[in-house]
Amino acid sequence: MDGYDNHTIAKPTYFKANEVTAVFQALVDTYGVPTYLEANPALISMVTFPWLFGMMFGDMGHGSILLAFALVLVFGNSRLKDTVLGPVLQLRYILMFLGICATYCGFIYNEFFAMQTNIFASCYNYEDR
């Protein structure tokens, strides 16, 4: 029985994925597939990737356009399968998460189509200078 444990064939790795997690798993797999008994970083990337995208792309206007496009893809999935947008439908959930994070970060940054908004008042007092 000892001879069976010393082989050099790599054990296969299988991650169960659904429509939401498949794109994130494919994104992680482009950098390398985790080996047997390693943790799957796709779960962490489902949170960090959209959040970091939102921090870089933070704009309420552009983020809401991306979110609206993604929601059209999500809710119109069955009608859009046989159209030109068919291949893009695989990305619908990641685009939705990216749009949500970009819109939220744009709200925090007070940016709407790269123009400053005054939703939150400034903490800086100009009169003290």
C-alpha positions, 0 to 999 in steps of 0.5 A: 500500500505504501507504493500508491502514495509515492506517485508523481501524478498531481491530484486534480482540483475541482471547484464547484461554481454557479453563474455568480462564482464562475466568472470570479473562478475564471479570473483566479484561474488565469493567475493559476489554479490552486493545487490540491488542499490549497484554499480557493482565493476566488471567495476572497476575490469576489469581495476584494476585486469589485471593491478595489475596482470601485475605489479606482473607478469611483464615480456615481455617473459612470458607475450607475451607467455600468450598473444599469447596463448590468441590470439589463443583462441580469433581468433580460437574460432569457431575451438576450441569449440569442442576440449580439449580447449573448457572449457578454451575459456570462459577465453580467453578475461581475459587471453588476458588482463592479457597478454597485461598488463604483457607484457607492465609492463615487458617492463617497468621493462626491463625484458625478461624471468627474464633476465635484458634488457637494453632498457632504459638506467639507470639514475644512474651515476656510474662515480660520485662515 
